Amino acid sequence: MRDTPTDSIDRLQLIVANEADREAIRTMLSERYDVVIAEELQAADCYLVDDRSLPAYREAIKQQKAELDPTFQPLLLLRRESATETAPRLGADNGDDDLPLIDEVVTAPIDQATLHRRLENLLVRRRQSAELTQRYADIQTRFERLFEATNDAILVLDAESLLITACNPAASDLLGYSRPTILDTEPSELLATDQPDALAALFEDTIAAGDAWTDGLTCRTNAGEERAIEISATTFETSDELSILLSIRDITERKAYQEELELKTQAIDGAPIGISISDPSQPDNPLVYVNDGYTELTCYSESEATGRNCRYLQGPGTREEPVDKLRQAVDTEEPVTVELRNYRKDGTAFWNQVTIAPVRNDGEVVNWVGFQEDVTERKEREQDLQLFRRAVENVGSAVVITDRNGDIEYVNPAFEAQTGYSRTEAAEGNTNLLASGKQSDEFYEELWETILGGEAWEAELVNQRKSGELYHVEQEIAPIENSVGDITHFVAIETDVTDRQLREQQLSVLNRILRHNLRNGINVIEGNATLLSETVANEEARRFVAAIEERATALAALSEKASTVRSLFEQEPPTDARYQLEALLAAITAAFEEAHSEATIETALTEPLAVRADSRLRVALAELLTTTLSYNDEATPAITVTATPAPNNRGEEWVEITVTDNGLGIPEHEWQAIEQGEETQLQHGSGLGLWLVHWTVSLLGGEVRIEESDIGTQTVLTLPRVPADE
């Protein structure tokens, strides 16, 4: 049978017992409809049945209506005017079925217009019903396809028994059971959840509210594998029966991803370095996220940092080069790492190691992630190391760094110049390449015992250059420890003291000659001069003898003065010595008056003063007075010594000792040699006096200057002052 009308013309089956009536009605309808007259019930869009024939076709028509349901199958009752009250009527004799048997009634006499109008109403309803039925069928087909193809597991439950009445393949795949095994089974048995109360509560909430949802369940599959699931439940009615549809989604991977994402988020939020994210889709690529490390590093809060381009961290000390590299990386969409000077909110500067990298989605840069790390300490170490390296590279002493075994790892240029070995040659050996054989085995045993024990070693020794030449060095070796206190390296500093050794040797020989040989010779001259003066009667000869004696005495004094100079050189400059000038001037005055009764001396001290000096200052001042007096040609020489705080820029931190006499003063050639610091054949002093003064005062940290005075010259000694009560 057909369940839908034809596209061109509606089909009607005419069931009328009276032949004449049948033909008359067929004639009314045949022009517009396809009219079928048959004994058997046919497939038709509408049945036209008279009240006489209806009883015989009742069951067949009811069955046809039921088969076509929910498509509307109309029946038009043709009722005779003379029909009895027992004849079927609209709404009557339809039983208790949901589907009414009679849908419309036309009572004789029947006119064509009325019949057509009634039929058309029924057929419109028929066509609408067929269309709705088709739509329903299409929807059902799509639902069935969706039901079968969805990735979520679908279970259909009877709401009363909670038994599974239907399931899709995804449910079988998730649970690991065949579809026949799943049917007529309770979900709690299949899901094997350790939270049965939560599942029961889900069903109760669904029946009560029509829907419910939960994501806190874990099921165990037939294979024993635990899977995290979320369940969405809803009720629906079919054939007067209430059912529950469960949509079960496997969220194991999603939950693991969420946990991983939460872990990563916590790690990012709590990372010890600054992490930021910017959005290039917004104007000026502002920051949209910063972690706690970023706020701690920059001292800007999250609200202060976000919404701004990170260039706000730049300042006056930020170089343009790293900023250009960052800008170019953004333009080319490439990652980059730079180090630049940035500034915190409080204005303090720090070295920021910045790494930026693009975050892409389908090839398009959607974000930039930045990593900021404070590398100030490292940069300062690097700068210190660079400064140290420059200092070591330029220092005049040889510097050698070895490993624990004495193998050379580094030498500076001074080492190359001092030894004749290049850096490459030195790195191929150890410190034995400098061994001269002048030191004993016991010397080196003591050296290694000392430095391996963690102590520094100092000594003078003889080394050998690459050329074979021997040279003297002052050597200091210090151990270098790592972070746990283990000695890993040694650093040695060697100063070539060959020239000093030679000078000391020369001074020693000179001192011996001056003090011993020369003194013995002078004694012989003086003795012979005394004998000669006693035997010579001639007055002129006596003058010659006196001149010899005078010169011998001068040479003896010069010998003693040279010894004083040597002693001066052997002593180190004072560091904490102090000399009260009141006592100094008193001692100088007493000594001067005793030695030079023909002269006068005056001293003046404006206030109690003390200088950073020792007894060598008294020697120098006494020598200055003697030298000054030697050039004084007055009958009664007069010398004045004054001590005052130094004027000008030195203020109270320095003291001036001024020596003035009433003579012509020290000759120009004497003090010019001192001022220029050297003697020549044309410009030199006559002795060691002024040099002794100059060297002594210089050793004490002061200076000597000679100034013009009203009479001749005056000498000024400037020395460091110390508090009188220090």
PEMO-V382236 format. One record per pair of residues at least 12 apart in sequence whose C-alpha atoms are under 8 Angstrom apart, sorted by the first residue. I is the first residue (numbers start at 1). J is the second residue. If there is no record, write none. Layout:
BEGIN
I,J + I,J
END
This chain:
BEGIN
1,42 + 1,43 + 2,43 + 2,44 + 3,43 + 3,68 + 3,71 + 3,130 + 4,45 + 4,127 + 4,130 + 5,44 + 5,45 + 5,127 + 9,32 + 9,33 + 9,34 + 10,33 + 10,34 + 10,44 + 10,45 + 10,123 + 11,33 + 11,34 + 11,35 + 11,36 + 11,44 + 11,45 + 11,46 + 12,33 + 12,34 + 12,35 + 12,36 + 12,44 + 12,45 + 12,46 + 12,47 + 12,48 + 13,35 + 13,36 + 13,37 + 13,38 + 13,41 + 13,42 + 13,44 + 13,46 + 13,47 + 13,48 + 14,26 + 14,35 + 14,36 + 14,37 + 14,38 + 14,47 + 14,48 + 14,49 + 15,37 + 15,38 + 15,39 + 15,47 + 15,48 + 15,49 + 15,50 + 15,53 + 16,48 + 16,49 + 16,50 + 16,52 + 16,53 + 17,50 + 17,52 + 17,53 + 28,112 + 29,116 + 41,57 + 41,60 + 41,61 + 45,73 + 45,74 + 45,123 + 45,126 + 46,73 + 46,74 + 46,75 + 46,76 + 46,122 + 46,123 + 47,74 + 47,75 + 47,76 + 48,75 + 48,76 + 48,77 + 48,78 + 49,75 + 49,76 + 49,77 + 49,78 + 50,77 + 50,78 + 50,79 + 50,80 + 51,77 + 51,78 + 51,79 + 51,80 + 51,87 + 51,88 + 58,101 + 61,101 + 62,101 + 65,99 + 66,99 + 70,129 + 70,133 + 71,126 + 71,129 + 71,130 + 71,132 + 71,133 + 72,125 + 72,126 + 72,129 + 72,130 + 73,126 + 74,102 + 74,103 + 74,122 + 74,123 + 74,126 + 75,101 + 75,102 + 75,103 + 75,104 + 76,102 + 76,103 + 76,104 + 76,105 + 76,106 + 76,119 + 77,89 + 77,90 + 77,102 + 77,103 + 77,104 + 77,105 + 77,106 + 78,105 + 78,106 + 78,107 + 78,108 + 79,105 + 79,106 + 79,107 + 79,108 + 80,107 + 80,108 + 80,109 + 81,107 + 81,108 + 81,109 + 89,102 + 89,105 + 90,102 + 90,103 + 90,104 + 90,105 + 91,103 + 103,122 + 104,118 + 104,122 + 106,118 + 147,168 + 148,168 + 148,169 + 148,170 + 149,168 + 149,169 + 149,170 + 150,170 + 151,170 + 151,249 + 152,170 + 152,171 + 152,247 + 152,248 + 152,249 + 152,250 + 153,167 + 153,168 + 153,169 + 153,170 + 153,171 + 153,172 + 153,174 + 153,246 + 153,247 + 153,248 + 153,249 + 154,167 + 154,168 + 154,170 + 154,171 + 154,245 + 154,246 + 154,247 + 154,248 + 155,167 + 155,168 + 155,171 + 155,245 + 155,246 + 155,247 + 155,248 + 156,243 + 156,244 + 156,245 + 156,246 + 157,243 + 157,244 + 157,245 + 157,246 + 158,241 + 158,242 + 158,243 + 158,244 + 159,207 + 159,242 + 159,243 + 159,244 + 160,242 + 162,186 + 162,187 + 163,183 + 163,184 + 163,185 + 163,186 + 163,187 + 164,182 + 164,183 + 164,184 + 164,185 + 164,186 + 164,187 + 165,183 + 165,184 + 166,183 + 167,179 + 167,182 + 167,183 + 171,248 + 174,221 + 174,250 + 175,190 + 175,191 + 175,220 + 175,221 + 175,222 + 176,221 + 176,222 + 176,223 + 177,222 + 190,221 + 190,222 + 191,219 + 191,220 + 191,221 + 192,219 + 192,220 + 192,221 + 193,217 + 193,218 + 193,219 + 193,220 + 194,217 + 194,218 + 194,219 + 195,217 + 195,218 + 198,217 + 202,214 + 202,233 + 203,233 + 206,233 + 206,234 + 206,235 + 206,244 + 207,235 + 207,244 + 210,234 + 210,235 + 211,232 + 211,233 + 211,234 + 211,235 + 212,232 + 212,233 + 212,234 + 213,230 + 213,231 + 213,232 + 213,233 + 214,230 + 214,231 + 214,232 + 215,229 + 215,230 + 215,231 + 216,228 + 216,229 + 216,230 + 217,229 + 217,230 + 227,250 + 227,251 + 227,252 + 228,250 + 228,251 + 228,252 + 228,255 + 229,248 + 229,249 + 229,250 + 229,251 + 229,252 + 230,248 + 230,249 + 230,250 + 230,251 + 231,246 + 231,247 + 231,248 + 231,249 + 232,246 + 232,247 + 232,248 + 233,245 + 233,246 + 233,247 + 234,246 + 268,291 + 269,291 + 269,292 + 269,293 + 270,291 + 270,292 + 270,293 + 271,291 + 271,292 + 271,293 + 272,293 + 273,293 + 273,294 + 273,297 + 273,371 + 273,372 + 273,373 + 273,374 + 274,290 + 274,291 + 274,292 + 274,293 + 274,294 + 274,295 + 274,297 + 274,370 + 274,371 + 274,372 + 274,373 + 275,290 + 275,291 + 275,293 + 275,294 + 275,369 + 275,370 + 275,371 + 275,372 + 276,288 + 276,289 + 276,290 + 276,291 + 276,294 + 276,369 + 276,370 + 276,371 + 277,289 + 277,290 + 277,367 + 277,368 + 277,369 + 277,370 + 278,367 + 278,368 + 278,369 + 279,366 + 279,367 + 279,368 + 280,365 + 280,366 + 280,367 + 280,368 + 281,366 + 284,308 + 284,309 + 285,308 + 285,309 + 286,306 + 286,307 + 286,308 + 286,309 + 286,310 + 287,305 + 287,306 + 287,307 + 287,308 + 287,309 + 287,310 + 288,306 + 288,307 + 289,302 + 289,306 + 290,302 + 290,305 + 290,306 + 294,372 + 297,344 + 297,373 + 297,374 + 298,313 + 298,343 + 298,344 + 298,345 + 299,344 + 299,345 + 299,346 + 300,344 + 300,345 + 313,342 + 313,343 + 313,344 + 314,341 + 314,342 + 314,343 + 315,341 + 315,342 + 315,343 + 317,341 + 317,342 + 318,340 + 318,341 + 318,342 + 319,340 + 319,341 + 322,338 + 322,339 + 322,340 + 323,340 + 325,338 + 326,338 + 326,356 + 333,357 + 333,358 + 333,365 + 334,357 + 334,358 + 335,355 + 335,356 + 335,357 + 335,358 + 336,355 + 336,356 + 336,357 + 337,353 + 337,354 + 337,355 + 337,356 + 338,353 + 338,354 + 338,355 + 339,351 + 339,352 + 339,353 + 339,354 + 340,352 + 340,353 + 340,354 + 350,374 + 350,375 + 350,376 + 351,374 + 351,375 + 351,376 + 351,379 + 352,372 + 352,373 + 352,374 + 352,375 + 352,376 + 353,371 + 353,372 + 353,373 + 353,374 + 353,375 + 354,370 + 354,371 + 354,372 + 354,373 + 355,370 + 355,371 + 355,372 + 356,368 + 356,369 + 356,370 + 356,371 + 357,369 + 357,370 + 392,412 + 393,412 + 393,413 + 393,414 + 394,412 + 394,413 + 394,414 + 395,414 + 396,414 + 396,495 + 397,414 + 397,415 + 397,493 + 397,494 + 397,495 + 397,496 + 398,411 + 398,412 + 398,413 + 398,414 + 398,415 + 398,416 + 398,418 + 398,493 + 398,494 + 398,495 + 399,411 + 399,412 + 399,414 + 399,415 + 399,491 + 399,492 + 399,493 + 399,494 + 400,412 + 400,415 + 400,491 + 400,492 + 400,493 + 401,489 + 401,490 + 401,491 + 401,492 + 402,430 + 402,489 + 402,490 + 402,491 + 403,488 + 403,489 + 403,490 + 404,487 + 404,488 + 404,489 + 404,490 + 406,430 + 406,431 + 406,490 + 407,427 + 407,429 + 407,430 + 407,431 + 408,426 + 408,427 + 408,428 + 408,429 + 408,430 + 408,431 + 409,427 + 410,423 + 410,426 + 410,427 + 411,423 + 411,426 + 418,465 + 418,496 + 419,434 + 419,464 + 419,465 + 419,466 + 420,465 + 420,466 + 420,467 + 421,465 + 421,466 + 434,463 + 434,464 + 434,465 + 434,466 + 435,463 + 435,464 + 436,462 + 436,463 + 436,464 + 436,470 + 438,461 + 438,462 + 438,463 + 439,461 + 439,462 + 451,477 + 451,478 + 451,479 + 452,479 + 452,487 + 454,478 + 454,479 + 454,487 + 455,478 + 455,479 + 456,476 + 456,477 + 456,478 + 456,479 + 457,475 + 457,476 + 457,477 + 457,478 + 458,474 + 458,475 + 458,476 + 458,477 + 459,474 + 459,475 + 459,476 + 460,472 + 460,473 + 460,474 + 460,475 + 461,473 + 461,474 + 461,475 + 471,496 + 471,497 + 471,498 + 472,496 + 472,497 + 472,498 + 472,501 + 473,494 + 473,495 + 473,496 + 473,497 + 473,498 + 474,494 + 474,495 + 474,496 + 474,497 + 475,492 + 475,493 + 475,494 + 475,495 + 476,492 + 476,493 + 476,494 + 477,490 + 477,491 + 477,492 + 477,493 + 478,490 + 478,491 + 478,492 + 479,491 + 507,566 + 511,562 + 511,563 + 511,566 + 514,559 + 514,562 + 514,563 + 515,559 + 515,560 + 515,563 + 518,559 + 519,556 + 519,559 + 522,552 + 522,553 + 522,555 + 522,556 + 525,548 + 525,549 + 525,552 + 526,548 + 526,549 + 526,552 + 526,553 + 529,545 + 529,546 + 529,548 + 529,549 + 530,549 + 532,545 + 533,545 + 533,546 + 558,687 + 558,688 + 561,688 + 561,689 + 562,688 + 565,692 + 568,616 + 568,696 + 573,699 + 573,700 + 574,612 + 574,613 + 574,614 + 574,700 + 575,612 + 576,612 + 577,612 + 577,613 + 577,614 + 578,610 + 578,611 + 578,612 + 578,613 + 578,614 + 578,722 + 579,610 + 579,611 + 579,612 + 579,613 + 579,614 + 579,615 + 580,608 + 580,609 + 580,610 + 580,611 + 580,724 + 581,605 + 581,608 + 581,609 + 581,610 + 581,611 + 581,643 + 582,605 + 582,608 + 582,609 + 584,618 + 585,603 + 585,641 + 588,618 + 588,621 + 588,622 + 589,601 + 589,602 + 589,603 + 592,622 + 598,636 + 598,637 + 599,636 + 599,637 + 599,638 + 599,639 + 600,636 + 600,637 + 600,638 + 600,639 + 601,638 + 601,639 + 601,640 + 601,641 + 602,638 + 602,639 + 602,640 + 602,641 + 603,640 + 603,641 + 603,642 + 604,640 + 604,641 + 604,642 + 604,643 + 605,642 + 605,643 + 605,644 + 606,643 + 606,644 + 607,644 + 608,724 + 609,643 + 609,644 + 609,645 + 609,655 + 609,721 + 609,722 + 609,723 + 609,724 + 610,721 + 610,722 + 610,723 + 610,724 + 611,654 + 611,655 + 611,719 + 611,720 + 611,721 + 611,722 + 612,700 + 612,719 + 612,720 + 612,721 + 612,722 + 613,700 + 616,696 + 617,696 + 617,697 + 620,692 + 620,693 + 620,696 + 620,697 + 621,693 + 623,689 + 623,690 + 623,692 + 623,693 + 624,689 + 624,690 + 624,693 + 625,639 + 625,659 + 627,666 + 627,689 + 627,690 + 628,661 + 628,665 + 628,666 + 629,661 + 631,663 + 631,664 + 631,665 + 631,666 + 631,667 + 632,661 + 632,662 + 632,663 + 632,664 + 632,665 + 633,663 + 633,664 + 634,662 + 634,663 + 637,661 + 637,662 + 637,663 + 638,661 + 638,662 + 639,659 + 639,660 + 639,661 + 639,662 + 640,658 + 640,659 + 640,660 + 640,661 + 641,657 + 641,658 + 641,659 + 641,660 + 642,657 + 642,658 + 642,659 + 643,655 + 643,656 + 643,657 + 643,658 + 644,656 + 644,657 + 646,718 + 652,721 + 653,720 + 653,721 + 653,722 + 654,718 + 654,719 + 654,720 + 654,721 + 655,718 + 655,719 + 655,720 + 655,721 + 656,716 + 656,717 + 656,718 + 656,719 + 657,716 + 657,717 + 657,718 + 658,714 + 658,715 + 658,716 + 658,717 + 659,714 + 659,715 + 659,716 + 660,713 + 660,714 + 660,715 + 661,714 + 662,711 + 662,712 + 663,711 + 663,712 + 664,711 + 664,712 + 664,713 + 665,711 + 665,712 + 665,713 + 665,714 + 666,712 + 666,713 + 669,683 + 669,684 + 669,685 + 670,683 + 670,684 + 670,685 + 670,686 + 670,690 + 671,685 + 671,690 + 671,706 + 673,685 + 674,690 + 674,691 + 674,694 + 675,705 + 697,717 + 697,719 + 700,719 + 701,719 + 701,720 + 702,717 + 702,718 + 702,719 + 702,720 + 703,717 + 703,718 + 703,719 + 704,716 + 704,717 + 704,718 + 705,717
END
